[in-house]
């Protein structure tokens, strides 16, 4: 258990704070500009016209270095997982840990079938207790659906391509761990949505995900490197889903803003006119 905690927790928690700022920049609203025109006239006709640009444009384009930083932890986890398939020392370590952590079929604990859903369930349940997420309900649904599609496609493609045998010899779908991938996907979305409300919410989500991975080893369903690869896939899928959210907003028309027009009469002792303002 200590080895699993040190291997997964160090990699995932190490990028917590940097990734919060990064994701905020990714999901920023598209640039908006407010243009104001003021036209004044007196008895002799138009005497002035002024155009001004108010506000500041927001650069919402994420840099390549931002993408790279956010993929360090999941890529490292997946890489270590792949080594467990090819490296002799890693395979021996896997078997040693499986012998120590694994249990007989009579002492299996099957709550891992439910704990994998806890982090993603919390994403939608916490607003009930007045905790505010970063994104709206439809945006969270979009992220969840995208991340789930990426996770399922990656996990099942690898399971059917690698054909790694499970420790309990039940089938050849050991690599990677699907339960762990889904749990970490939910934990990363939970952390991203509620980090501003309380960092402990994200930490709790990751603790549940780590516990799910440990239970998969305890039940002889996976080796340690299967768990690490699953964790990396889940985290990467969630982060990629947030990268795609601005594009999904535009595709679904969520970023369309209605133009607002305001006309205000203007008068003084020496002049009169109309002030015209449009925001878009």
C-alpha positions as CSV (number, residue, x, y, z in Angstrom):
1,X,0.0,0.0,0.0
2,X,2.8,2.4,0.8
3,X,4.5,1.7,-2.5
4,X,1.2,2.4,-4.4
5,X,0.7,5.6,-2.4
6,X,4.3,6.9,-3.1
7,X,4.3,5.9,-6.8
8,X,0.9,7.4,-7.7
9,X,0.4,10.2,-5.2
10,X,3.8,11.8,-5.7
11,X,3.2,12.1,-9.5
12,X,-0.4,13.3,-9.4
13,X,-0.3,15.7,-6.4
14,X,3.0,17.3,-7.6
15,X,1.2,19.2,-10.4
16,X,-1.9,20.2,-8.4
17,X,-1.2,23.9,-8.0
18,X,0.3,24.6,-11.4
19,X,-2.5,22.8,-13.2
20,X,-5.1,24.9,-11.5
21,X,-3.7,28.1,-13.0
22,X,-3.2,26.3,-16.3
23,X,-6.8,25.1,-16.6
24,X,-8.2,28.4,-15.6
25,X,-6.4,29.9,-18.6
26,X,-7.6,27.2,-20.9
27,X,-11.2,27.5,-20.0
28,X,-11.3,31.3,-20.1
29,X,-14.1,32.9,-22.0
30,X,-13.4,34.0,-25.6
31,X,-12.1,37.5,-26.1
32,X,-14.8,40.2,-25.8
33,X,-14.4,43.8,-26.9
34,X,-16.6,46.7,-26.1
35,X,-16.7,49.4,-28.7
36,X,-18.2,52.8,-27.9
37,X,-19.1,55.5,-30.4
38,X,-20.1,59.0,-29.3
39,X,-21.6,61.5,-31.7
40,X,-22.3,65.1,-30.7
41,X,-23.8,67.9,-32.7
42,X,-24.7,71.5,-32.1
43,X,-26.6,74.1,-34.1
44,X,-23.8,74.2,-36.7
45,X,-23.8,70.5,-37.3
46,X,-21.6,67.6,-36.2
47,X,-18.5,68.9,-34.5
48,X,-16.9,65.7,-33.0
49,X,-16.8,61.9,-33.3
50,X,-14.9,59.7,-30.9
51,X,-14.2,56.0,-31.0
52,X,-12.7,54.1,-28.1
53,X,-12.0,50.6,-27.2
54,X,-12.9,49.8,-23.6
55,X,-11.8,46.7,-21.6
56,X,-8.9,44.4,-22.2
57,X,-8.7,41.5,-24.6
58,X,-8.1,38.2,-22.9
59,X,-5.6,35.8,-24.5
60,X,-7.2,32.5,-24.0
61,X,-4.9,30.5,-26.2
62,X,-2.9,27.9,-24.1
63,X,0.7,27.6,-24.9
64,X,2.5,24.4,-25.9
65,X,4.5,24.5,-22.6
66,X,1.2,24.5,-20.7
67,X,0.1,21.3,-22.5
68,X,3.5,19.8,-21.8
69,X,3.4,20.5,-18.0
70,X,-0.1,19.1,-17.7
71,X,0.9,15.8,-19.3
72,X,4.1,15.2,-17.3
73,X,2.4,13.3,-14.5
74,X,0.0,11.1,-16.6
75,X,2.7,10.4,-19.2
76,X,5.1,9.3,-16.5
77,X,2.5,7.0,-15.0
78,X,1.6,5.4,-18.3
79,X,5.3,5.0,-19.2
80,X,6.0,3.1,-16.0
81,X,2.9,1.0,-16.7
82,X,4.3,0.0,-20.1
83,X,7.6,-0.9,-18.6
84,X,5.7,-3.4,-16.5
85,X,4.9,-5.3,-19.7
86,X,8.4,-5.3,-21.2
87,X,11.0,-4.9,-18.4
88,X,12.1,-8.1,-16.6
89,X,12.8,-6.4,-13.3
90,X,9.5,-4.6,-13.3
91,X,7.6,-7.8,-14.1
92,X,9.3,-9.5,-11.2
93,X,8.5,-6.6,-8.9
94,X,4.8,-6.9,-10.1
95,X,4.6,-10.5,-9.1
96,X,6.3,-9.9,-5.8
97,X,3.8,-7.1,-4.9
98,X,0.9,-9.2,-6.1
99,X,1.9,-12.0,-3.8
100,X,2.1,-9.7,-0.8
101,X,-1.0,-7.5,-1.5
102,X,-3.2,-10.0,-3.2
103,X,-5.7,-12.1,-1.2
104,X,-7.5,-15.4,-1.6
105,X,-10.9,-15.3,-3.4
106,X,-12.7,-15.8,-0.1
107,X,-11.4,-12.5,1.2
108,X,-11.9,-10.3,-1.8
109,X,-13.5,-6.9,-1.2
110,X,-15.7,-5.9,-4.1
111,X,-16.5,-2.3,-3.2
112,X,-14.1,-1.2,-5.9
113,X,-16.9,-1.7,-8.3
114,X,-18.6,1.2,-6.6
115,X,-15.7,3.4,-5.4
116,X,-14.6,4.1,-9.0
117,X,-17.8,6.1,-9.4
118,X,-17.6,8.1,-6.2
119,X,-15.3,11.0,-7.5
120,X,-17.4,11.7,-10.6
121,X,-20.6,11.4,-8.6
122,X,-19.3,14.1,-6.2
123,X,-18.8,16.4,-9.1
124,X,-22.5,16.7,-9.5
125,X,-23.6,16.1,-5.9
126,X,-21.5,18.9,-4.1
127,X,-23.6,21.8,-5.5
128,X,-26.5,20.5,-3.4
129,X,-24.5,21.5,-0.3
130,X,-23.8,25.0,-1.7
131,X,-20.3,24.2,-3.0
132,X,-19.8,26.1,-6.3
133,X,-17.9,24.4,-9.2
134,X,-15.9,26.3,-11.8
135,X,-18.1,25.4,-14.7
136,X,-21.8,25.2,-15.4
137,X,-23.8,22.0,-15.4
138,X,-23.8,21.6,-19.2
139,X,-20.0,22.3,-19.3
140,X,-19.3,19.7,-16.6
141,X,-21.5,17.2,-18.6
142,X,-19.5,18.0,-21.7
143,X,-16.2,17.5,-19.9
144,X,-17.4,14.2,-18.3
145,X,-18.7,12.8,-21.6
146,X,-15.6,13.7,-23.5
147,X,-13.3,12.3,-20.7
148,X,-15.3,9.1,-20.4
149,X,-15.2,8.5,-24.1
150,X,-11.4,9.0,-24.2
151,X,-10.9,6.8,-21.2
152,X,-13.1,3.9,-22.4
153,X,-11.6,4.0,-25.9
154,X,-8.1,4.0,-24.6
155,X,-8.6,1.4,-22.0
156,X,-10.4,-1.1,-24.1
157,X,-8.2,-0.6,-27.1
158,X,-5.1,-1.4,-25.0
159,X,-6.8,-4.4,-23.2
160,X,-7.6,-6.0,-26.6
161,X,-4.2,-5.2,-28.1
162,X,-1.9,-6.1,-25.2
163,X,-3.7,-9.3,-23.9
164,X,-1.9,-9.2,-20.5
165,X,-2.9,-11.9,-18.1
166,X,-4.4,-11.0,-14.8
167,X,-2.8,-12.1,-11.5
168,X,-5.8,-14.4,-10.8
169,X,-5.5,-15.9,-14.3
170,X,-9.2,-15.2,-15.0
171,X,-8.6,-13.5,-18.4
172,X,-6.1,-11.5,-20.6
173,X,-7.4,-8.0,-19.9
174,X,-5.1,-7.0,-17.0
175,X,-3.5,-4.0,-18.7
176,X,-4.5,-1.3,-18.0
177,X,-6.9,-1.1,-15.1
178,X,-10.3,0.2,-16.2
179,X,-11.6,0.7,-12.7
180,X,-8.6,2.8,-11.8
181,X,-8.7,4.8,-15.0
182,X,-12.3,5.8,-14.4
183,X,-11.7,6.6,-10.7
184,X,-8.7,8.9,-11.5
185,X,-10.6,10.5,-14.3
186,X,-13.4,11.5,-11.9
187,X,-10.8,12.6,-9.3
188,X,-9.1,14.9,-11.7
189,X,-12.4,16.5,-12.8
190,X,-13.4,16.8,-9.1
191,X,-10.2,18.5,-8.3
192,X,-10.4,20.9,-11.2
193,X,-14.0,21.9,-10.4
194,X,-13.7,22.4,-6.7
195,X,-10.1,23.4,-6.0
196,X,-11.1,27.0,-5.4
197,X,-13.8,25.9,-3.0
198,X,-11.4,23.6,-1.0
199,X,-8.3,21.7,-2.1
200,X,-9.3,19.0,0.3
201,X,-12.1,18.0,-2.0
202,X,-9.7,17.1,-4.8
203,X,-7.3,15.4,-2.3
204,X,-10.2,13.3,-1.1
205,X,-11.1,12.4,-4.6
206,X,-7.6,11.2,-5.3
207,X,-7.5,9.3,-2.1
208,X,-10.6,7.4,-3.2
209,X,-9.0,6.7,-6.6
210,X,-5.8,5.4,-5.0
211,X,-7.9,3.2,-2.7
212,X,-9.8,1.8,-5.7
213,X,-6.4,0.9,-7.3
214,X,-5.3,-0.8,-4.2
215,X,-8.5,-2.8,-4.0
216,X,-7.9,-4.0,-7.5
217,X,-4.6,-5.4,-6.5
218,X,-6.0,-6.8,-3.3
219,X,-8.6,-8.7,-5.4
220,X,-5.8,-10.1,-7.6
221,X,-7.4,-8.3,-10.6
222,X,-4.3,-6.2,-11.6
223,X,-0.6,-5.7,-11.1
224,X,0.8,-2.4,-9.8
225,X,1.9,-1.2,-13.2
226,X,-1.6,-1.9,-14.5
227,X,-2.9,0.5,-11.8
228,X,-0.3,3.1,-12.6
229,X,-1.1,3.0,-16.3
230,X,-4.9,3.3,-15.6
231,X,-4.3,6.3,-13.3
232,X,-2.3,8.0,-16.0
233,X,-4.9,7.4,-18.7
234,X,-7.7,8.7,-16.5
235,X,-5.9,11.9,-15.5
236,X,-4.8,12.6,-19.2
237,X,-8.4,12.0,-20.4
238,X,-9.8,14.5,-18.0
239,X,-7.2,17.2,-18.8
240,X,-7.6,16.7,-22.6
241,X,-11.4,17.0,-22.1
242,X,-10.9,20.5,-20.5
243,X,-8.6,21.5,-23.4
244,X,-11.4,20.6,-25.8
245,X,-14.1,22.4,-23.8
246,X,-13.6,25.8,-25.6
247,X,-14.0,24.1,-29.0
248,X,-17.1,22.3,-27.8
249,X,-18.6,25.6,-26.6
250,X,-18.1,27.1,-30.0
251,X,-19.4,24.0,-31.7
252,X,-22.6,24.0,-29.6
253,X,-23.1,27.7,-29.8
254,X,-22.6,28.3,-26.0
255,X,-20.3,31.3,-26.6
256,X,-22.7,33.4,-28.6
257,X,-23.4,36.7,-27.0
258,X,-26.3,39.0,-27.8
259,X,-25.3,42.6,-28.8
260,X,-26.5,45.3,-26.4
261,X,-27.2,48.8,-27.7
262,X,-27.8,51.9,-25.7
263,X,-28.7,55.4,-26.9
264,X,-28.6,58.3,-24.5
265,X,-29.6,61.9,-25.3
266,X,-27.0,64.6,-24.6
267,X,-27.5,68.3,-24.1
268,X,-25.8,71.3,-22.7
269,X,-26.0,75.1,-23.0
270,X,-23.8,75.2,-26.0
271,X,-24.4,71.8,-27.7
272,X,-26.7,68.8,-27.8
273,X,-26.4,65.3,-29.2
274,X,-26.9,61.6,-28.7
275,X,-24.5,59.1,-27.1
276,X,-24.6,55.7,-28.8
277,X,-23.0,52.6,-27.2
278,X,-22.9,49.0,-28.4
279,X,-21.3,46.1,-26.6
280,X,-20.7,42.7,-28.3
